[in-house]
Amino acid sequence: MKEVDFDIILKSAERSYRAKVKWHFHILTPACIFNKEKKFAIIFEDEVSKEQLVAFFDEKPLKEGEKLEALFYGRV
């Protein structure tokens, strides 16, 4: 899994959405046992290429999660 800035995750999600490539994302809390950092995390997964990206946040990433949710559910 590659650590990146959130804008890279957003661009990957937008590209996948436009290309109709299956993808999904996760939001992890600092207490989540799957989280390797003690921060909030957003993980992007491209289900075709198997690309996995992660961005970490000090604060809860509400606006970032909403952007991905809109893409995921086709509300753009």
N, C-alpha and C positions, 0 to 999 in steps of 0.2 A: 504494500500500500504506500502510495506516494503522498507526502505532506505538501500541500499547496495553499495558496491564498484562496479565499472563497470565490473570487471572480473567475478563477480557472474552473472551479466546480460548476458555477453558473453557466459559463460558456459551453462546457461539456454537456450539461443538461439541455441547454438550448439546441445544440447541434444534434443531440440524440432525439429530441422531440421533433425537430424538423425532418430528420431522416427516418422517423418512425422506428427507431431502434429501441428495443426494450431496455429500460433502466429503472433504477429505484434509488432511494436514499434513506439514510438513518440519521436520527439525531440522538446522540448519547449524552447523558448527564455526567457530571464529574464522579458520581457514585456508582455508575454502571460498571459491572464486572468485566465487560468487554472493552471498556475504555482504558487505553494505556496511559493516558494523561489525566491529571486531576483538573481538567477543564471541560467545557462543553465541546462536543465534536459533531461535525456534519460529515458523513461518509457518503460518497457518490459511487455507485456501481453500474457500469455498462454491462448488461447481461450477455451481450454478443462478444465483445472484444475482451471482456473480463477486466477492463481497466477499473482500478480502485483508487479513489482520491480521498484525502481527509484534510479538513481544515479545523483548527482549534480556536476556541473563543474563551475569553475571560468571563463574559456575560452571556446570558441565555440568548441564542441567535434567532429571535422571533422573526424579524424582517427577512432574514436570509431563508429561514424555513418556509415562510409564506411564499417567497418567490419560487422555490422549488416545488412546493405543493401545487401552485397554479400551473406550472408546466406539467407536472405529473398527471394532473387531472384534466389537462387541456383547457384551462380557464384563462388562456392568454389572448 
